[in-house]
């Protein structure tokens, strides 16, 4: 039996109330697709319900995290294209066909939520800030950085597997990794339903801080100068401003101005070194694929 072209990966934690309906609706639309539910240590009947609905089930003995479930699914799946979607019923399975329409021209296709689909104004504002930061890092207009509904080529998902965290911030890492490595990403508009059962497991402040740190981490990993250069310029301008102030006020050049100027130069040089290290690491990583 040949491997399926598409594998649908659904991480689930205590979603027994809805996971059966999700799997059934996907099964009706795409009977030939491989449907994998990664049961992330649920304490209810999530695994049994998913299996009865017709999904392949891979279970974690403990709750490790949404990202960890996705990583297990990537290792377990056999499809050439991997579709990630939530197990809470918010994503419409009919949108999967829209995503697959853009393969193989694009390496990853992401479902972008509209403003009206955000659960709260706070989360909408946070996502807007994340999208802006990610667009700056990636030099590409990121429309929805945290969307968990996406399709990606299997070999690319495996290539970035080591970077993905065990938490909800895996979409952030995957998006920035794909974009900064020069691969193509397509955003398509989708509608997201409100959760019919259960509550969201994302904590806006805790996970929001983690998203911000992930963006900084990926930026320094793939394009460190995008962080080091602004910091260097900021230190230089602070030193220049303080020098002008002290020269006008007291007619002298102070130690603080010298420290700020020196710091700006050091940060700039660290950025150059980091950029070179980043380039060598990237060339070696790409070269390993052809060995």
Secondary structure, DSSP 8 states (H G I E B T S, - for coil): ----SEEEEEEESS-TTTHHHHHHHHHHH-TTSEEEEEEES-SSSHHHHHHHHT-EEEEESS---HHHHHHHHHHH---SEEEEEESSS-B-TTHHHHHHTTTTT-SEEEEEE-GGG-S-HHHHHHHHHHHHHHHHHHTS--S-TT---EEEEHHHHHHTGGG--SSTTHHHHHHHHHHHTT--EEEEEE-B---SSS-----HHHHHHHHHHHHHHHHHHH-THHHHHHHHHHHHHHHHHHHHHHHHHHSS--HHHHHHHHHHHHHHHHHHHHHHHHHHHHHHHHHHTT-
